[in-house]
Amino acid sequence: MSTQNEHISPSTRWQALIGVLPFLAFGIVSMFGKVDPIYGFRWTYADLAFFILALSGFLIGWIRGFPLWSYSYLGWSLVFAWWWTNMRAYGFDWGYRIWILFGITVLIALLWTRSLTPIKNFFHDIWNDWTRLTLVMYTFGAFVSLIYDENHHPYLLLLMAVTTIIVTAGVWFFLRSSNLIGRVLSILVSFIASIVPMAISYLTWDWRMYYRMPQSDYWYDNFGVDPIRVIFWLLILFWPALILLIQRIVTRRTV
């Protein structure tokens, strides 16, 4: 743990603000998508604007040598491209072509820097600080928490706003943390806390009747949250800790 802490330093307030921006933005964009049937706003435009924001942050982060905040943008760029690979709505059907925008961003970064040094820094920093990959993984977890797909709760926007604040706060404290334990707790507490509004959502509207689903024999199904899935997501968030194990194995062999 001490070895990891030597390479962990807190982001400044401005850096943390930049790092939490895509999490906050995706929460707002997701809420736009829910009001679309009422106001006629095509949420796909907001989504694409968000993708441009994520790619822009990823590009700037690459040029600057991948500072900690840039991992937020890398993660969201990957999440969005993966999401829209199978997205079909309002005549939009990007398929794998959505990855062209990601590829163009990488190409621009390579041409701009004309060096592989940022890539080397990227892997070097991850080797010395595995929590950077956890931040990337957390964008996937945040996506699941914020999307509220096919949810028709009467107070849906309020629940989404609360979830957005929880997720954003978790990333803020992660970026501002100066040690490994602080970063791990920031992500862990934030992810578990983000499940609470979702559980409240499922408990306070009859979603089973809405979807004509029979009552479940398992109490936890009423929360809309499967404990096994929660454990699965925790493994996804923290699998980069294996890097620490690999480091110890390599060190022992070297000795």
Beta strands, then each sheet from edge to edge (+ up, - down):
strand 1: 88-89
strand 2: 92-93
sheet 1: 1+ 2-
end
